Amino acid sequence: MVMRNFTIATAQIGSARGDVSGNLVAHADAVAAAASCDVSVLVFPELSLTGYEPDLAASLTFAADDARLDSLRRLAIQHRITLIVGAPIRNGADKPAIGAFILTPDGDIRTYLKMHLGASEIAHFSHGARPLTLDVDGQRLGISICADSSRESHPKTYADLGAQVYAAGVFLTREWYVDDAPRLQKYATKFGMLAVMANQGASTGTYESVGQSAIWAPGGHLLVQADGVESALLTATLAKSGWQGNLVRM
């Protein structure tokens, strides 16, 4: 069997505050769009299933065997796409973790828990302790969630583990974006990794996302960036000539 070119995409979609059912529909639409682009991995924003709503997280937590994930699990299998989906996850602590479910084409579900919390998140969330790498179509990915990138040791750990891609689901307001986006570009330069940033699109909740999801090539060159909060897929494909970026509006 001929291996397809590796393509990773960010799903810049809006998430409605606390509306898991409605947000699942938006996720399914993004998966369908990604399938038409032959995407290998689709990265969703931080807490994409619930919206970035720390005050609601405890009442909206997920587990890996949560039936609400079944529809996305089936889509991952059907379209042979690895999905990285944001949600508050129960982890045995007194507070949920900010997490990512990794739904694979084989039907497996893995979890990554955000290791480094923002100052305003500490009252609502517990933190994770372990990095997570994925191997997809010949590429190794290191999974990141937003403030994880505030510590250079986080992407460095992945670089030391042989990751070629640093995949971050984030939620960034205009104020937060000013610090976070340049950091990811710096890591693409310093560690020679593709840096992928999936931010939320139009907001309907407590905070206002700035959108502007982006992907930087190894070396720091900006491959593709959303203009604002438009609903869009940003893709990066590893071709013979190197990484190629594209934006597909949804």
Wavefront OBJ file of the C-alpha trace (Angstrom):
o trace
v 0.000 0.000 0.000
v 1.344 3.444 -0.947
v 1.621 5.749 2.059
v -0.271 9.012 1.558
v 1.416 12.363 2.028
v 1.106 13.432 5.643
v -1.346 16.315 6.057
v -2.180 17.938 9.371
v -4.992 20.468 9.739
v -6.342 22.842 12.341
v -10.107 23.101 12.686
v -10.847 26.734 13.487
v -14.468 26.409 14.539
v -16.676 28.271 16.977
v -17.777 26.574 20.190
v -21.000 27.521 21.956
v -20.836 27.877 25.740
v -21.726 24.541 27.351
v -23.547 23.235 24.250
v -21.852 19.864 23.807
v -24.463 18.543 21.357
v -24.229 21.581 19.113
v -20.447 21.616 19.313
v -20.329 17.957 18.278
v -22.203 18.889 15.093
v -19.595 21.567 14.343
v -16.846 19.007 14.932
v -18.494 16.541 12.553
v -18.728 19.216 9.851
v -15.017 19.944 10.260
v -14.161 16.245 10.002
v -16.133 16.001 6.752
v -14.233 18.972 5.336
v -10.926 17.452 6.456
v -11.779 14.124 4.833
v -12.233 15.878 1.491
v -8.678 17.239 1.875
v -7.215 13.797 2.711
v -6.121 15.002 6.150
v -4.140 12.613 8.354
v -4.521 14.514 11.657
v -7.127 17.125 12.597
v -6.412 19.359 15.607
v -9.286 21.119 17.370
v -9.011 24.092 19.764
v -8.652 23.873 23.534
v -11.883 22.717 25.249
v -13.546 22.636 21.839
v -16.382 20.319 22.912
v -17.594 22.598 25.715
v -16.225 25.998 24.831
v -13.512 27.639 26.924
v -15.646 28.002 30.042
v -13.668 27.225 33.218
v -16.684 27.854 35.460
v -18.670 25.105 33.680
v -15.898 22.542 33.359
v -16.685 20.521 36.483
v -20.262 19.953 35.308
v -19.270 19.007 31.744
v -16.401 16.567 32.288
v -15.741 13.651 29.945
v -14.168 10.222 30.360
v -12.483 8.161 27.654
v -15.456 5.782 27.533
v -17.962 8.657 27.330
v -20.793 7.821 24.930
v -20.763 11.429 23.720
v -17.505 10.634 21.905
v -19.006 7.754 19.932
v -19.972 9.793 16.869
v -16.479 11.281 16.536
v -14.892 7.892 17.117
v -16.909 6.473 14.214
v -15.884 9.373 11.974
v -12.204 8.849 12.807
v -12.534 5.211 11.765
v -14.618 5.941 8.660
v -12.336 8.658 7.282
v -9.009 7.276 8.570
v -8.289 10.546 10.387
v -6.688 10.982 13.799
v -8.759 13.545 15.722
v -7.364 15.638 18.588
v -10.390 17.025 20.429
v -10.472 19.369 23.437
v -12.538 18.676 26.574
v -12.452 18.804 30.382
v -11.446 15.284 31.444
v -11.965 13.438 34.721
v -8.625 12.214 36.004
v -9.232 11.149 39.607
v -8.291 14.520 41.111
v -10.722 16.844 42.872
v -10.801 19.046 39.762
v -10.965 18.022 36.098
v -8.009 18.446 33.774
v -7.961 20.436 30.565
v -7.454 17.599 28.152
v -7.372 16.316 24.624
v -8.895 13.083 23.410
v -6.974 11.463 20.583
v -9.366 9.352 18.504
v -7.518 7.113 16.068
v -8.533 5.361 12.828
v -8.135 2.069 14.691
v -10.893 3.021 17.129
v -8.563 3.678 20.060
v -8.981 6.684 22.349
v -5.978 8.153 24.144
v -5.861 11.153 26.454
v -3.438 13.988 27.033
v -3.807 16.275 30.055
v -2.527 19.855 29.964
v 0.663 19.996 32.005
v 1.015 23.761 32.558
v -2.023 25.812 33.561
v -2.618 29.514 33.105
v -2.951 31.541 36.305
v -6.726 31.894 35.928
v -7.162 28.133 35.379
v -5.650 26.880 38.632
v -8.874 27.399 40.612
v -10.852 25.220 38.202
v -8.476 22.562 36.884
v -5.829 20.052 37.881
v -2.719 19.577 35.754
v -1.349 16.606 33.885
v 2.083 15.095 34.386
v 3.127 13.361 31.170
v 3.825 14.357 27.560
v 2.212 12.364 24.769
v 3.586 11.576 21.319
v 1.707 10.116 18.355
v 3.117 8.462 15.251
v 0.956 9.049 12.166
v 1.900 8.423 8.528
v 5.614 8.580 9.246
v 5.487 11.713 11.414
v 5.828 11.949 15.189
v 3.635 14.541 16.893
v 3.982 16.093 20.336
v 0.631 17.105 21.850
v 0.273 20.503 23.526
v -2.553 22.582 24.970
v -2.243 26.377 25.071
v -0.216 27.431 28.168
v 1.931 24.308 27.851
v 3.929 26.354 25.361
v 4.724 28.940 28.052
v 7.490 26.570 29.196
v 10.212 25.997 26.622
v 10.920 22.669 28.304
v 7.618 21.382 26.903
v 8.456 21.524 23.170
v 12.075 20.646 23.979
v 10.915 17.401 25.579
v 9.094 16.519 22.381
v 12.061 17.478 20.222
v 14.232 15.194 22.356
v 11.674 12.416 21.779
v 12.041 12.826 18.023
v 8.840 14.763 17.291
v 8.683 16.554 13.945
v 5.371 18.283 14.744
v 4.282 20.330 17.787
v 0.474 20.284 17.716
v -1.259 22.780 20.003
v -4.966 23.231 20.606
v -5.400 26.684 22.133
v -7.892 29.300 23.210
v -6.465 32.773 22.741
v -8.006 36.199 23.109
v -6.398 39.110 21.300
v -4.379 39.912 24.435
v -3.121 36.348 24.930
v -2.324 35.868 21.249
v 0.379 38.542 21.353
v 2.555 36.334 23.571
v 1.598 32.833 22.472
v 1.834 33.015 18.685
v 5.433 34.319 18.619
v 6.432 31.564 21.051
v 5.208 28.863 18.719
v 7.028 30.455 15.813
v 10.176 30.558 17.965
v 9.876 26.850 18.759
v 9.474 26.021 15.072
v 12.745 27.847 14.515
v 14.680 26.589 17.530
v 13.628 22.938 17.465
v 13.088 22.475 13.730
v 9.502 21.296 14.174
v 6.296 22.125 12.342
v 4.316 24.217 14.855
v 0.541 23.915 14.570
v -1.825 26.236 16.477
v -5.585 25.570 16.405
v -7.498 28.472 17.965
v -11.252 28.783 18.374
v -13.271 30.677 15.804
v -16.205 32.957 16.625
v -17.024 32.930 20.351
v -20.407 32.774 22.063
v -19.147 32.447 25.625
v -17.367 34.276 28.406
v -14.219 35.116 26.456
v -13.729 36.391 22.906
v -11.329 34.397 20.749
v -9.183 36.253 18.248
v -9.035 33.273 15.876
v -5.993 33.616 13.596
v -5.011 29.950 13.817
v -1.633 29.402 12.181
v 0.974 26.854 11.119
v 4.726 27.524 10.988
v 7.179 25.391 9.041
v 10.370 24.062 10.625
v 12.644 27.098 10.684
v 9.805 29.491 11.584
v 8.367 30.431 8.174
v 4.616 31.124 8.382
v 2.902 28.594 6.115
v -0.711 29.641 6.589
v -2.816 31.776 8.934
v -6.512 32.540 9.305
v -7.476 36.193 8.859
v -9.707 36.331 11.927
v -12.411 34.128 13.443
v -13.668 32.648 10.165
v -14.590 28.959 10.182
v -11.715 27.346 8.322
v -9.344 24.438 7.960
v -5.661 25.291 7.814
v -3.626 22.475 6.304
v 0.060 21.641 6.075
v 1.117 18.842 3.726
v 4.583 17.327 3.607
v 5.372 17.146 -0.121
v 8.641 16.246 -1.839
v 9.455 19.951 -2.045
v 8.756 20.515 1.656
v 5.796 21.711 3.689
v 2.901 23.274 1.750
v 0.177 25.308 3.486
v -3.418 25.966 2.491
v -6.593 27.503 3.935
v -10.031 26.044 3.221
v -13.026 28.086 4.345
v -15.952 26.117 5.752
l 1 2 3 4 5 6 7 8 9 10 11 12 13 14 15 16 17 18 19 20 21 22 23 24 25 26 27 28 29 30 31 32 33 34 35 36 37 38 39 40 41 42 43 44 45 46 47 48 49 50 51 52 53 54 55 56 57 58 59 60 61 62 63 64 65 66 67 68 69 70 71 72 73 74 75 76 77 78 79 80 81 82 83 84 85 86 87 88 89 90 91 92 93 94 95 96 97 98 99 100 101 102 103 104 105 106 107 108 109 110 111 112 113 114 115 116 117 118 119 120 121 122 123 124 125 126 127 128 129 130 131 132 133 134 135 136 137 138 139 140 141 142 143 144 145 146 147 148 149 150 151 152 153 154 155 156 157 158 159 160 161 162 163 164 165 166 167 168 169 170 171 172 173 174 175 176 177 178 179 180 181 182 183 184 185 186 187 188 189 190 191 192 193 194 195 196 197 198 199 200 201 202 203 204 205 206 207 208 209 210 211 212 213 214 215 216 217 218 219 220 221 222 223 224 225 226 227 228 229 230 231 232 233 234 235 236 237 238 239 240 241 242 243 244 245 246 247 248 249 250
